[in-house]
Amino acid sequence: MLSLTQPVCAQNDLLLTGLDQYEIDTVGYVHINKINFVGLKKTKPQIISRELDIKEGGLVPKKNIKQYITSERNKVFNTQLFETVDVMAIEVADDSINIEFIMVERWYTWPVPLLELADRSFNEWWNNRNADLGRIQYGLDFKQRNMRGRNETLDVLIKLGFSRQFSVGYAFPYIDKKQKTSLSFSGTFLEETTVAYKTEENKFVEVEKDTEVLRRSWKGVVNFGKRYGFYDHHNFSLQFNHDQIADTVAMLNPDFFLDGRTRLRYFTLGYTYTRDKRDITSYPMDGYYLKLGIEKLGLGIFDDLNAVIIEWSAYKFMPLDNIKRFYFSSGFAGKLGSPERMPYNQTRAVGYDNLFVRGYDNYVIDGQNAAILKNEVKFRALSTAFNFQNIIKSKHAKRVPIDILFKAYIDAGYVHLPSVSESNASLTNTPLLGYGLGIDFVTFYSSVLKFEYSFNRHGKGGGFYFYYQVDL
């Protein structure tokens, strides 16, 4: 039998019971007698304990205790190890309770067949590449999460079709007894027979040779992380890039690697600080996120590149009413780079990764210096779940949550590039302003489908856009 239930928030999937009495009795403290983890089949208990501020034998103020326990629960959920995390408080004596975290572990083995587009997004493929099916890539992305029950991750990627890519990576969440230091490493090999060698009218111009590899690159990365407290993360990275292009690409754009070169080799040393106090990292509705990074490209071992790049992100999320129907978010992000003259493939500004202004989805704007401001208001129209427990016996699919949120947004941005070409000048060194309406569907594994209709102040490139993300 298929049924609908009405939880407080389906995508968070939280049940918290046993603390209602402290909404009246808010004076004094509650003693935490014992903490139990229910439902752990593979995950080691210390992986959960390291996330928690609450301890056995500790005292918690009665005032706002439900918000405090909810925050503790969200830390566990944000490990991305569990489909659901519920909390039950059991009174064992006056002002003394046991806390039970009741969890359903995720699937940890994901041999995911790949069928994806080679372009930046579905929108670019549909609008700029005429939905060319020849740009489809296929392969396998094998993820083994929670290796050894310690939240370690093995990731092997094989991608064929429009381009060829092979990657392997392994991540340790901690390598020390205090569980404060993390380590990860990865390696990637890429071959392309089609290369976007320049930008005209803020769109990629490509060269294609079916029988010749036009670009071949190798990349290796080692990351060391240091964690202080529950929300502050420091990451140090060392990366090596070896990038080669065919003579054809260098002749078409001598600035691809600058001065007509066909090879670019360099080490990169980077540092990133992150403070993450979002409620649910995959689709936040409350809290804030801060990130600051600095990279030194070129360490003097090779003379191919010598640059410094600073990047930042700051986002705030908040409910606007007590019943949590309306939400607001605002963010400020950008980058600064030096020197101004850089290889073409290093001048990535608005339109790449998460640095974009809605309404300009079909365009890329190159430069070393850029900033964006994003604002969004959401209305939660529906928060429910489909219950399949009488149909499907697997614990992983008994309950499929779904949230539907309507939204309105307005984004602004600016890219500074004094030496911009005439063909790209219409969107560079000028204010960008995009706005629109949309609807988000949030469901199983915090998968998000976004449908948006956007406009922009330049009167071009607006229209319907679709995005999809999944939190595996």
GILINVEN-V175111 format. One record per residue. N is the residue number from 1. RES is the residue in one letter. PHI is phi in whole degrees, -180 to 180 (NA if undefined). OMEGA is omega in radians with two decimals (NA if undefined). NEAR is the number of other C-alpha atoms within 12 Angstrom. Layout:
n:N res:RES phi:PHI omega:OMEGA near:NEAR
n:N res:RES phi:PHI omega:OMEGA near:NEAR
This chain:
n:1 res:M phi:NA omega:3.09 near:11
n:2 res:L phi:-97 omega:-3.14 near:15
n:3 res:S phi:-135 omega:3.09 near:17
n:4 res:L phi:-111 omega:3.03 near:20
n:5 res:T phi:-115 omega:-3.09 near:21
n:6 res:Q phi:-125 omega:3.10 near:22
n:7 res:P phi:-78 omega:3.10 near:23
n:8 res:V phi:-66 omega:-3.13 near:22
n:9 res:C phi:-152 omega:-3.00 near:29
n:10 res:A phi:-63 omega:-3.05 near:34
n:11 res:Q phi:-69 omega:3.04 near:42
n:12 res:N phi:-82 omega:3.02 near:44
n:13 res:D phi:56 omega:-3.03 near:38
n:14 res:L phi:-110 omega:2.95 near:33
n:15 res:L phi:-119 omega:3.14 near:28
n:16 res:L phi:-129 omega:-3.09 near:32
n:17 res:T phi:-131 omega:3.01 near:24
n:18 res:G phi:97 omega:-3.09 near:24
n:19 res:L phi:-122 omega:-3.05 near:31
n:20 res:D phi:-61 omega:-3.07 near:20
n:21 res:Q phi:-64 omega:-3.09 near:21
n:22 res:Y phi:-84 omega:2.99 near:27
n:23 res:E phi:-75 omega:3.08 near:16
n:24 res:I phi:-99 omega:3.13 near:14
n:25 res:D phi:-89 omega:-3.03 near:17
n:26 res:T phi:-106 omega:-3.10 near:19
n:27 res:V phi:-102 omega:3.08 near:16
n:28 res:G phi:101 omega:-3.02 near:18
n:29 res:Y phi:-130 omega:3.04 near:21
n:30 res:V phi:-112 omega:3.11 near:37
n:31 res:H phi:-86 omega:3.10 near:28
n:32 res:I phi:-92 omega:-3.07 near:31
n:33 res:N phi:-74 omega:-3.09 near:25
n:34 res:K phi:-153 omega:3.08 near:24
n:35 res:I phi:-120 omega:-3.13 near:29
n:36 res:N phi:-116 omega:3.04 near:27
n:37 res:F phi:-112 omega:-3.07 near:28
n:38 res:V phi:-109 omega:3.08 near:24
n:39 res:G phi:105 omega:3.12 near:24
n:40 res:L phi:-78 omega:3.08 near:26
n:41 res:K phi:-103 omega:-3.09 near:21
n:42 res:K phi:-117 omega:-3.03 near:25
n:43 res:T phi:-67 omega:3.08 near:31
n:44 res:K phi:-73 omega:-3.12 near:22
n:45 res:P phi:-58 omega:-3.10 near:23
n:46 res:Q phi:-67 omega:3.07 near:22
n:47 res:I phi:-67 omega:3.10 near:32
n:48 res:I phi:-81 omega:-3.10 near:38
n:49 res:S phi:-59 omega:-3.09 near:26
n:50 res:R phi:-66 omega:-3.13 near:27
n:51 res:E phi:-86 omega:-2.93 near:27
n:52 res:L phi:-102 omega:2.98 near:28
n:53 res:D phi:-86 omega:-3.13 near:25
n:54 res:I phi:-71 omega:-3.09 near:34
n:55 res:K phi:-134 omega:3.04 near:24
n:56 res:E phi:-63 omega:-3.11 near:21
n:57 res:G phi:87 omega:-3.12 near:17
n:58 res:G phi:-85 omega:3.13 near:20
n:59 res:L phi:-117 omega:3.12 near:22
n:60 res:V phi:-126 omega:3.10 near:29
n:61 res:P phi:-59 omega:3.10 near:24
n:62 res:K phi:-65 omega:-3.12 near:27
n:63 res:K phi:-65 omega:3.13 near:22
n:64 res:N phi:63 omega:-3.11 near:23
n:65 res:I phi:-66 omega:3.14 near:32
n:66 res:K phi:-66 omega:3.09 near:28
n:67 res:Q phi:-65 omega:-3.14 near:20
n:68 res:Y phi:-66 omega:-3.13 near:22
n:69 res:I phi:-67 omega:3.08 near:37
n:70 res:T phi:-61 omega:3.10 near:32
n:71 res:S phi:-63 omega:3.09 near:32
n:72 res:E phi:-64 omega:3.11 near:35
n:73 res:R phi:-61 omega:-3.12 near:38
n:74 res:N phi:-63 omega:3.08 near:40
n:75 res:K phi:-60 omega:3.14 near:33
n:76 res:V phi:-68 omega:3.13 near:42
n:77 res:F phi:-62 omega:-3.08 near:38
n:78 res:N phi:-76 omega:2.97 near:34
n:79 res:T phi:-69 omega:-3.13 near:34
n:80 res:Q phi:63 omega:3.10 near:34
n:81 res:L phi:-98 omega:-2.98 near:38
n:82 res:F phi:-130 omega:3.02 near:41
n:83 res:E phi:-73 omega:3.12 near:37
n:84 res:T phi:-135 omega:3.02 near:39
n:85 res:V phi:-136 omega:3.08 near:37
n:86 res:D phi:-110 omega:-3.10 near:33
n:87 res:V phi:-131 omega:3.07 near:34
n:88 res:M phi:-129 omega:3.07 near:29
n:89 res:A phi:-102 omega:-3.10 near:34
n:90 res:I phi:-117 omega:-3.12 near:27
n:91 res:E phi:-76 omega:3.13 near:23
n:92 res:V phi:-110 omega:3.07 near:16
n:93 res:A phi:-165 omega:3.10 near:13
n:94 res:D phi:-59 omega:3.12 near:16
n:95 res:D phi:56 omega:3.07 near:27
n:96 res:S phi:-139 omega:-3.05 near:28
n:97 res:I phi:-135 omega:2.88 near:31
n:98 res:N phi:-99 omega:3.10 near:31
n:99 res:I phi:-112 omega:3.08 near:36
n:100 res:E phi:-115 omega:2.99 near:31
n:101 res:F phi:-93 omega:-3.06 near:38
n:102 res:I phi:-107 omega:-2.94 near:30
n:103 res:M phi:-127 omega:2.95 near:33
n:104 res:V phi:-115 omega:-3.11 near:31
n:105 res:E phi:-70 omega:3.09 near:34
n:106 res:R phi:-75 omega:2.82 near:33
n:107 res:W phi:-69 omega:-3.10 near:25
n:108 res:Y phi:-105 omega:3.13 near:31
n:109 res:T phi:-105 omega:-3.07 near:20
n:110 res:W phi:-127 omega:2.96 near:22
n:111 res:P phi:-83 omega:-2.95 near:20
n:112 res:V phi:-90 omega:3.02 near:21
n:113 res:P phi:-64 omega:-3.12 near:18
n:114 res:L phi:-99 omega:2.95 near:20
n:115 res:L phi:-146 omega:-3.00 near:20
n:116 res:E phi:-140 omega:-3.13 near:26
n:117 res:L phi:-96 omega:3.13 near:27
n:118 res:A phi:-79 omega:-3.04 near:32
n:119 res:D phi:-87 omega:-3.12 near:35
n:120 res:R phi:-59 omega:-3.08 near:27
n:121 res:S phi:-161 omega:3.04 near:30
n:122 res:F phi:-58 omega:-3.08 near:29
n:123 res:N phi:-66 omega:3.11 near:33
n:124 res:E phi:-67 omega:3.12 near:31
n:125 res:W phi:-61 omega:-3.07 near:27
n:126 res:W phi:-74 omega:-3.01 near:24
n:127 res:N phi:-91 omega:-3.05 near:24
n:128 res:N phi:-99 omega:-3.07 near:25
n:129 res:R phi:-116 omega:3.05 near:24
n:130 res:N phi:54 omega:3.10 near:14
n:131 res:A phi:53 omega:-3.10 near:18
n:132 res:D phi:-69 omega:-3.12 near:18
n:133 res:L phi:-69 omega:3.08 near:19
n:134 res:G phi:-70 omega:-3.13 near:21
n:135 res:R phi:-95 omega:3.11 near:29
n:136 res:I phi:-80 omega:3.06 near:25
n:137 res:Q phi:-114 omega:-3.12 near:25
n:138 res:Y phi:-138 omega:3.14 near:24
n:139 res:G phi:159 omega:-3.08 near:25
n:140 res:L phi:-145 omega:3.03 near:25
n:141 res:D phi:-116 omega:-3.10 near:28
n:142 res:F phi:-97 omega:3.09 near:26
n:143 res:K phi:-118 omega:2.98 near:27
n:144 res:Q phi:-113 omega:-3.11 near:29
n:145 res:R phi:-90 omega:3.09 near:33
n:146 res:N phi:57 omega:3.08 near:33
n:147 res:M phi:-58 omega:3.13 near:24
n:148 res:R phi:60 omega:-3.11 near:18
n:149 res:G phi:72 omega:-3.05 near:24
n:150 res:R phi:-115 omega:3.12 near:31
n:151 res:N phi:63 omega:3.02 near:35
n:152 res:E phi:-84 omega:-3.05 near:30
n:153 res:T phi:-132 omega:2.98 near:31
n:154 res:L phi:-107 omega:-3.11 near:29
n:155 res:D phi:-133 omega:3.09 near:31
n:156 res:V phi:-123 omega:-3.09 near:29
n:157 res:L phi:-121 omega:3.02 near:30
n:158 res:I phi:-126 omega:-3.06 near:27
n:159 res:K phi:-128 omega:-3.12 near:31
n:160 res:L phi:-128 omega:3.12 near:29
n:161 res:G phi:106 omega:-3.09 near:26
n:162 res:F phi:-59 omega:3.01 near:29
n:163 res:S phi:-141 omega:3.12 near:34
n:164 res:R phi:-120 omega:-3.12 near:28
n:165 res:Q phi:-141 omega:3.07 near:30
n:166 res:F phi:-131 omega:-3.10 near:27
n:167 res:S phi:-137 omega:3.03 near:29
n:168 res:V phi:-144 omega:-3.14 near:27
n:169 res:G phi:-152 omega:3.10 near:28
n:170 res:Y phi:-143 omega:-3.09 near:28
n:171 res:A phi:-129 omega:3.03 near:30
n:172 res:F phi:-107 omega:3.13 near:31
n:173 res:P phi:-70 omega:3.04 near:37
n:174 res:Y phi:-158 omega:3.13 near:25
n:175 res:I phi:-130 omega:-3.13 near:20
n:176 res:D phi:-130 omega:-3.09 near:15
n:177 res:K phi:-65 omega:3.14 near:12
n:178 res:K phi:-80 omega:3.11 near:17
n:179 res:Q phi:56 omega:-3.13 near:25
n:180 res:K phi:-115 omega:-3.04 near:26
n:181 res:T phi:-114 omega:-3.13 near:24
n:182 res:S phi:-111 omega:3.14 near:30
n:183 res:L phi:-146 omega:3.02 near:29
n:184 res:S phi:-147 omega:3.08 near:29
n:185 res:F phi:-148 omega:3.14 near:29
n:186 res:S phi:-156 omega:3.07 near:28
n:187 res:G phi:-140 omega:-3.07 near:26
n:188 res:T phi:-138 omega:3.02 near:28
n:189 res:F phi:-123 omega:-3.05 near:27
n:190 res:L phi:-136 omega:3.01 near:32
n:191 res:E phi:-129 omega:-3.14 near:26
n:192 res:E phi:-134 omega:3.01 near:35
n:193 res:T phi:-101 omega:3.04 near:29
n:194 res:T phi:-127 omega:-3.06 near:32
n:195 res:V phi:-129 omega:2.98 near:35
n:196 res:A phi:-79 omega:-2.97 near:28
n:197 res:Y phi:-96 omega:3.07 near:33
n:198 res:K phi:-161 omega:3.10 near:33
n:199 res:T phi:-120 omega:3.06 near:31
n:200 res:E phi:-132 omega:-3.08 near:22
n:201 res:E phi:51 omega:3.09 near:24
n:202 res:N phi:61 omega:3.02 near:32
n:203 res:K phi:-135 omega:-3.12 near:30
n:204 res:F phi:-68 omega:2.96 near:29
n:205 res:V phi:-112 omega:-3.00 near:21
n:206 res:E phi:-115 omega:2.96 near:23
n:207 res:V phi:-121 omega:-3.05 near:27
n:208 res:E phi:-132 omega:3.03 near:23
n:209 res:K phi:-136 omega:-3.06 near:18
n:210 res:D phi:-62 omega:-3.03 near:15
n:211 res:T phi:-103 omega:-3.07 near:9
n:212 res:E phi:-136 omega:3.03 near:20
n:213 res:V phi:-77 omega:-3.09 near:25
n:214 res:L phi:-93 omega:3.12 near:33
n:215 res:R phi:-148 omega:3.12 near:36
n:216 res:R phi:-141 omega:-3.08 near:29
n:217 res:S phi:-142 omega:3.06 near:30
n:218 res:W phi:-126 omega:3.11 near:26
n:219 res:K phi:-144 omega:3.05 near:29
n:220 res:G phi:-131 omega:-3.07 near:28
n:221 res:V phi:-135 omega:2.98 near:27
n:222 res:V phi:-124 omega:3.14 near:27
n:223 res:N phi:-120 omega:2.98 near:30
n:224 res:F phi:-115 omega:3.13 near:29
n:225 res:G phi:-115 omega:3.08 near:31
n:226 res:K phi:-131 omega:-3.05 near:29
n:227 res:R phi:-119 omega:3.08 near:29
n:228 res:Y phi:-117 omega:-3.05 near:20
n:229 res:G phi:73 omega:-3.08 near:20
n:230 res:F phi:-98 omega:-2.98 near:28
n:231 res:Y phi:-120 omega:-3.05 near:29
n:232 res:D phi:-106 omega:-3.11 near:21
n:233 res:H phi:-129 omega:3.05 near:28
n:234 res:H phi:-118 omega:-3.12 near:30
n:235 res:N phi:-130 omega:3.09 near:30
n:236 res:F phi:-117 omega:-3.08 near:29
n:237 res:S phi:-130 omega:3.00 near:30
n:238 res:L phi:-128 omega:-3.03 near:29
n:239 res:Q phi:-132 omega:3.04 near:30
n:240 res:F phi:-124 omega:3.10 near:30
n:241 res:N phi:-120 omega:3.00 near:28
n:242 res:H phi:-129 omega:-2.99 near:28
n:243 res:D phi:-124 omega:3.13 near:32
n:244 res:Q phi:-127 omega:3.04 near:30
n:245 res:I phi:-128 omega:3.09 near:38
n:246 res:A phi:-74 omega:3.10 near:32
n:247 res:D phi:-57 omega:-3.13 near:22
n:248 res:T phi:-57 omega:-3.12 near:26
n:249 res:V phi:-67 omega:-3.13 near:37
n:250 res:A phi:-64 omega:3.12 near:30
n:251 res:M phi:-73 omega:3.13 near:21
n:252 res:L phi:-68 omega:3.11 near:27
n:253 res:N phi:-144 omega:3.13 near:28
n:254 res:P phi:-60 omega:-3.13 near:24
n:255 res:D phi:-89 omega:3.14 near:26
n:256 res:F phi:-58 omega:2.99 near:34
n:257 res:F phi:-115 omega:-3.09 near:35
n:258 res:L phi:75 omega:3.02 near:25
n:259 res:D phi:58 omega:3.07 near:19
n:260 res:G phi:71 omega:-3.11 near:22
n:261 res:R phi:-72 omega:3.12 near:26
n:262 res:T phi:-113 omega:3.14 near:29
n:263 res:R phi:-142 omega:3.11 near:31
n:264 res:L phi:-136 omega:3.12 near:36
n:265 res:R phi:-128 omega:3.13 near:29
n:266 res:Y phi:-165 omega:2.97 near:29
n:267 res:F phi:-96 omega:3.08 near:31
n:268 res:T phi:-129 omega:3.05 near:33
n:269 res:L phi:-111 omega:-3.05 near:29
n:270 res:G phi:-132 omega:3.04 near:31
n:271 res:Y phi:-137 omega:3.13 near:30
n:272 res:T phi:-134 omega:3.01 near:30
n:273 res:Y phi:-111 omega:3.14 near:28
n:274 res:T phi:-131 omega:2.96 near:30
n:275 res:R phi:-123 omega:-2.99 near:28
n:276 res:D phi:-123 omega:3.10 near:32
n:277 res:K phi:-121 omega:3.05 near:30
n:278 res:R phi:-76 omega:3.13 near:29
n:279 res:D phi:-67 omega:3.10 near:32
n:280 res:I phi:-127 omega:-2.96 near:33
n:281 res:T phi:-66 omega:-3.08 near:29
n:282 res:S phi:-75 omega:3.10 near:27
n:283 res:Y phi:-154 omega:-3.01 near:30
n:284 res:P phi:-72 omega:3.07 near:30
n:285 res:M phi:-127 omega:-3.11 near:34
n:286 res:D phi:-150 omega:3.10 near:29
n:287 res:G phi:104 omega:-3.14 near:27
n:288 res:Y phi:-150 omega:-3.09 near:27
n:289 res:Y phi:-142 omega:3.11 near:32
n:290 res:L phi:-127 omega:3.11 near:27
n:291 res:K phi:-147 omega:3.10 near:29
n:292 res:L phi:-136 omega:-3.12 near:28
n:293 res:G phi:-133 omega:3.07 near:30
n:294 res:I phi:-137 omega:-3.13 near:26
n:295 res:E phi:-129 omega:2.98 near:29
n:296 res:K phi:-109 omega:3.14 near:29
n:297 res:L phi:-92 omega:-3.07 near:35
n:298 res:G phi:93 omega:-3.11 near:26
n:299 res:L phi:-112 omega:3.08 near:22
n:300 res:G phi:89 omega:3.12 near:16
n:301 res:I phi:-75 omega:3.00 near:14
n:302 res:F phi:-119 omega:-3.13 near:18
n:303 res:D phi:-97 omega:-3.02 near:15
n:304 res:D phi:-76 omega:-3.04 near:26
n:305 res:L phi:-153 omega:3.11 near:32
n:306 res:N phi:-150 omega:-3.04 near:28
n:307 res:A phi:-152 omega:3.05 near:30
n:308 res:V phi:-130 omega:3.12 near:28
n:309 res:I phi:-129 omega:3.07 near:34
n:310 res:I phi:-116 omega:3.13 near:27
n:311 res:E phi:-131 omega:-3.13 near:33
n:312 res:W phi:-148 omega:3.03 near:31
n:313 res:S phi:-146 omega:3.07 near:29
n:314 res:A phi:-146 omega:-3.09 near:29
n:315 res:Y phi:-132 omega:3.10 near:31
n:316 res:K phi:-124 omega:3.13 near:30
n:317 res:F phi:-126 omega:-3.10 near:31
n:318 res:M phi:-157 omega:2.95 near:28
n:319 res:P phi:-76 omega:-3.11 near:23
n:320 res:L phi:-103 omega:3.14 near:19
n:321 res:D phi:-145 omega:-3.06 near:14
n:322 res:N phi:-70 omega:-3.12 near:9
n:323 res:I phi:-87 omega:3.03 near:12
n:324 res:K phi:58 omega:3.00 near:21
n:325 res:R phi:-103 omega:-3.11 near:25
n:326 res:F phi:-110 omega:-3.11 near:25
n:327 res:Y phi:-137 omega:3.10 near:30
n:328 res:F phi:-134 omega:3.03 near:31
n:329 res:S phi:-140 omega:3.12 near:33
n:330 res:S phi:-144 omega:-3.12 near:29
n:331 res:G phi:-147 omega:3.12 near:32
n:332 res:F phi:-133 omega:-3.09 near:31
n:333 res:A phi:-143 omega:3.12 near:36
n:334 res:G phi:176 omega:-3.13 near:38
n:335 res:K phi:-152 omega:3.01 near:35
n:336 res:L phi:-131 omega:-3.11 near:29
n:337 res:G phi:-137 omega:3.10 near:32
n:338 res:S phi:-146 omega:0.09 near:24
n:339 res:P phi:-80 omega:-3.14 near:20
n:340 res:E phi:-69 omega:-3.11 near:23
n:341 res:R phi:-86 omega:-3.11 near:27
n:342 res:M phi:-133 omega:3.03 near:31
n:343 res:P phi:-55 omega:-3.08 near:34
n:344 res:Y phi:-54 omega:-3.07 near:31
n:345 res:N phi:-74 omega:3.09 near:32
n:346 res:Q phi:-108 omega:-3.08 near:31
n:347 res:T phi:-97 omega:-3.10 near:36
n:348 res:R phi:-101 omega:3.13 near:34
n:349 res:A phi:-126 omega:-3.06 near:38
n:350 res:V phi:-76 omega:-3.12 near:41
n:351 res:G phi:108 omega:-3.12 near:37
n:352 res:Y phi:-115 omega:3.11 near:27
n:353 res:D phi:53 omega:-3.09 near:16
n:354 res:N phi:-97 omega:-3.14 near:25
n:355 res:L phi:-96 omega:-3.11 near:34
n:356 res:F phi:-145 omega:3.09 near:38
n:357 res:V phi:-113 omega:-3.13 near:46
n:358 res:R phi:-62 omega:-3.00 near:45
n:359 res:G phi:105 omega:3.09 near:38
n:360 res:Y phi:-116 omega:-3.02 near:41
n:361 res:D phi:-59 omega:-3.10 near:43
n:362 res:N phi:-82 omega:-2.98 near:37
n:363 res:Y phi:-118 omega:2.94 near:39
n:364 res:V phi:-119 omega:-3.12 near:40
n:365 res:I phi:-126 omega:-3.04 near:44
n:366 res:D phi:-86 omega:3.10 near:45
n:367 res:G phi:163 omega:3.13 near:42
n:368 res:Q phi:-98 omega:-3.07 near:37
n:369 res:N phi:-126 omega:-3.08 near:36
n:370 res:A phi:-155 omega:3.07 near:38
n:371 res:A phi:-150 omega:3.09 near:38
n:372 res:I phi:-136 omega:3.05 near:36
n:373 res:L phi:-131 omega:-3.08 near:34
n:374 res:K phi:-123 omega:3.11 near:35
n:375 res:N phi:-135 omega:-3.07 near:31
n:376 res:E phi:-151 omega:3.03 near:34
n:377 res:V phi:-117 omega:-3.12 near:30
n:378 res:K phi:-124 omega:3.02 near:32
n:379 res:F phi:-124 omega:3.13 near:29
n:380 res:R phi:-80 omega:-3.10 near:31
n:381 res:A phi:-85 omega:-3.09 near:21
n:382 res:L phi:-152 omega:3.03 near:29
n:383 res:S phi:-140 omega:-3.04 near:29
n:384 res:T phi:-149 omega:3.11 near:29
n:385 res:A phi:-155 omega:3.01 near:30
n:386 res:F phi:-89 omega:-3.09 near:27
n:387 res:N phi:-105 omega:-3.10 near:25
n:388 res:F phi:-109 omega:-2.98 near:21
n:389 res:Q phi:-64 omega:3.11 near:20
n:390 res:N phi:-90 omega:-3.12 near:15
n:391 res:I phi:-111 omega:-3.04 near:15
n:392 res:I phi:-109 omega:-3.10 near:16
n:393 res:K phi:-83 omega:-3.13 near:12
n:394 res:S phi:-64 omega:3.14 near:15
n:395 res:K phi:-67 omega:-3.06 near:22
n:396 res:H phi:-78 omega:-3.05 near:23
n:397 res:A phi:-126 omega:-3.12 near:25
n:398 res:K phi:-68 omega:-3.03 near:24
n:399 res:R phi:-139 omega:-3.12 near:33
n:400 res:V phi:-111 omega:-3.12 near:34
n:401 res:P phi:-77 omega:3.04 near:37
n:402 res:I phi:-149 omega:2.99 near:34
n:403 res:D phi:-117 omega:3.04 near:36
n:404 res:I phi:-121 omega:-3.09 near:28
n:405 res:L phi:-128 omega:3.00 near:36
n:406 res:F phi:-90 omega:-3.06 near:28
n:407 res:K phi:-146 omega:2.98 near:30
n:408 res:A phi:-130 omega:-3.04 near:29
n:409 res:Y phi:-146 omega:3.02 near:33
n:410 res:I phi:-145 omega:-3.11 near:34
n:411 res:D phi:-120 omega:3.06 near:37
n:412 res:A phi:-136 omega:3.14 near:34
n:413 res:G phi:-164 omega:3.13 near:39
n:414 res:Y phi:-158 omega:3.06 near:35
n:415 res:V phi:-123 omega:-3.13 near:38
n:416 res:H phi:-105 omega:3.10 near:32
n:417 res:L phi:-152 omega:-3.07 near:32
n:418 res:P phi:-58 omega:-3.04 near:18
n:419 res:S phi:-96 omega:-3.10 near:18
n:420 res:V phi:-65 omega:3.10 near:27
n:421 res:S phi:-73 omega:-3.09 near:20
n:422 res:E phi:-62 omega:-3.08 near:16
n:423 res:S phi:-70 omega:-3.12 near:18
n:424 res:N phi:-109 omega:-2.99 near:27
n:425 res:A phi:-74 omega:-3.02 near:24
n:426 res:S phi:-67 omega:-3.12 near:25
n:427 res:L phi:-113 omega:-3.13 near:38
n:428 res:T phi:-105 omega:-3.12 near:33
n:429 res:N phi:59 omega:3.10 near:25
n:430 res:T phi:-146 omega:-3.14 near:22
n:431 res:P phi:-62 omega:3.05 near:23
n:432 res:L phi:-104 omega:3.11 near:37
n:433 res:L phi:-145 omega:3.11 near:30
n:434 res:G phi:-129 omega:-3.10 near:36
n:435 res:Y phi:-156 omega:-3.14 near:34
n:436 res:G phi:173 omega:3.14 near:31
n:437 res:L phi:-126 omega:3.14 near:30
n:438 res:G phi:-163 omega:3.09 near:31
n:439 res:I phi:-141 omega:3.12 near:31
n:440 res:D phi:-113 omega:3.00 near:32
n:441 res:F phi:-112 omega:-3.13 near:33
n:442 res:V phi:-115 omega:-3.02 near:37
n:443 res:T phi:-144 omega:-3.00 near:35
n:444 res:F phi:-49 omega:-3.12 near:32
n:445 res:Y phi:58 omega:-3.13 near:34
n:446 res:S phi:54 omega:3.02 near:33
n:447 res:S phi:-69 omega:-3.07 near:25
n:448 res:V phi:-129 omega:2.98 near:28
n:449 res:L phi:-108 omega:-3.11 near:25
n:450 res:K phi:-118 omega:3.04 near:28
n:451 res:F phi:-117 omega:-3.04 near:27
n:452 res:E phi:-134 omega:2.99 near:31
n:453 res:Y phi:-123 omega:-2.95 near:29
n:454 res:S phi:-121 omega:3.03 near:32
n:455 res:F phi:-131 omega:3.01 near:31
n:456 res:N phi:-146 omega:-3.03 near:29
n:457 res:R phi:-69 omega:3.14 near:25
n:458 res:H phi:-85 omega:3.06 near:18
n:459 res:G phi:71 omega:3.10 near:17
n:460 res:K phi:-144 omega:3.07 near:21
n:461 res:G phi:84 omega:3.08 near:29
n:462 res:G phi:-74 omega:3.11 near:27
n:463 res:G phi:143 omega:-3.07 near:26
n:464 res:F phi:-89 omega:3.14 near:27
n:465 res:Y phi:-136 omega:-3.12 near:30
n:466 res:F phi:-130 omega:3.09 near:27
n:467 res:Y phi:-136 omega:3.11 near:24
n:468 res:Y phi:-142 omega:3.05 near:21
n:469 res:Q phi:-141 omega:-3.13 near:21
n:470 res:V phi:-135 omega:-3.06 near:18
n:471 res:D phi:-105 omega:3.12 near:24
n:472 res:L phi:-92 omega:NA near:30
